[in-house]
Amino acid sequence: MAVKSKVIVINEKDNVATAIVPLKAGSTVSLEARGGKEKVKILTEIPMGHKFALRDIEKGQDIIKYGEPIGLTTARIARGEHVHVHNLVSHRGRKEGA
């Protein structure tokens, strides 16, 4: 079976996409987001199942996946950059005010 897309955007509010195949740094992916088609240049290697930023996201901003905030950035993340534990702290298990 041929893979039609290399990435998935789950909700139109999301500021990240998920790679459904490994993505190489320097490659460009086409995707549908926010009601239109976009191309994103991948800046860093993205393992299958991992997220990358659909736009620049400043330090301390929410990462939105499933249309809901799933965590906060610990550093600025550029469009096309890997989003994972090195630059994101999960909301899951966080105590209020932490």
Sequence and secondary structure as in RCSB ss.txt:
>XXXX:A:sequence
MAVKSKVIVINEKDNVATAIVPLKAGSTVSLEARGGKEKVKILTEIPMGHKFALRDIEKGQDIIKYGEPIGLTTA
RIARGEHVHVHNLVSHRGRKEGA
>XXXX:A:secstr
   S SEE  STT SEEEESS B TT EEEEEETTEEEEEE  S B TT EEESS B TT EEEETTEEEEEESS
 B TT EESTTTEEESTT  TT 
